[in-house]
Amino acid sequence: MKLNDTALQALLDDDAPCGDLTTESLGIGSQPARLEFRARQAMTVCASEEAVRLFELAGARARLVVHSGNSVVAGELILDAEGSTADLHRAWKTAQVLVEWASGIASATASIVAAAGGVAVACTRKNVPGTKTLSAKAVKAGGGIMHRLGLSESLLVFAEHRLFLDETPAQTLQGLRRAQPEKKIVVEVGSRDEAQAWADADVLQLEKFSPEAVAALSAALGESRPLLAAAGGINAGNAAAYVAAGADLLVTSAPYTAAPKDVQVNFSVTT
């Protein structure tokens, strides 16, 4: 999974729609140069492939050192590039920001995954609009999975859907299984009573349940219960508590608001 050349070229054109005024005005664009991307802090790297391709699209030569999904320590080299000063300056900031932002999501996901201790961590579709492809790549780079990429591929019944139904939960589930026999049915519930009413679903998405409430529901439903997906406010600080309470899956949007990771860019003159 990666951004294609059309998307990457659009990023370059957005940053320099009419050229690089400073580099052009200084008259330094033709000078040969080299740059490095190094991690300023420990991180799970993401979008390093896109960064390399941005330099190539700008006319430079670039070398990928660390692939997305790998962890690095402070000071470690992620990529390097050579070319004219104009080419390197054209792609520099766009590539840097892309790696910093995506690595922030990947690193935050990795932290929750580590805290979950083997229980799957699924990220929602509540990414920043327009960033779905790279957000999903960052989640996967951090060891997470996608809860759902959009409305078209999964069944998730919210209270906002049930508001318009005039039938029993059993009738709703029967109808969905008849209409979409290959799909698992996920139902979001906000209370223990709702959870018990929809206990024949394949997955119950427990919205803003405390770990204690998850544990109590798990015990009440018994061994034949559906999968329990804890959702709402899940982060690295409470993931272990939800797992201990019996959650089979953690659903979160937290990585999308993580702070970017810092990438140090070092330029040098070559001959």
Secondary structure as GFF3:
##gff-version 3
##sequence-region A 1 271
A	DSSP	alpha_helix	5	15	.	.	.	ID=ss1
A	DSSP	alpha_helix	21	26	.	.	.	ID=ss2
A	DSSP	beta_strand	32	39	.	.	.	ID=ss3
A	DSSP	beta_strand	43	44	.	.	.	ID=ss4
A	DSSP	alpha_helix	48	57	.	.	.	ID=ss5
A	DSSP	beta_strand	61	64	.	.	.	ID=ss6
A	DSSP	beta_strand	71	72	.	.	.	ID=ss7
A	DSSP	beta_strand	77	84	.	.	.	ID=ss8
A	DSSP	alpha_helix	85	116	.	.	.	ID=ss9
A	DSSP	beta_strand	120	123	.	.	.	ID=ss10
A	DSSP	alpha_helix	132	141	.	.	.	ID=ss11
A	DSSP	beta_strand	145	146	.	.	.	ID=ss12
A	DSSP	beta_strand	155	157	.	.	.	ID=ss13
A	DSSP	alpha_helix	159	162	.	.	.	ID=ss14
A	DSSP	alpha_helix	169	179	.	.	.	ID=ss15
A	DSSP	beta_strand	185	189	.	.	.	ID=ss16
A	DSSP	alpha_helix	192	197	.	.	.	ID=ss17
A	DSSP	beta_strand	203	207	.	.	.	ID=ss18
A	DSSP	alpha_helix	211	221	.	.	.	ID=ss19
A	DSSP	beta_strand	227	231	.	.	.	ID=ss20
A	DSSP	alpha_helix	239	245	.	.	.	ID=ss21
A	DSSP	beta_strand	249	252	.	.	.	ID=ss22
A	DSSP	three_ten_helix	254	257	.	.	.	ID=ss23
A	DSSP	beta_strand	263	269	.	.	.	ID=ss24
###
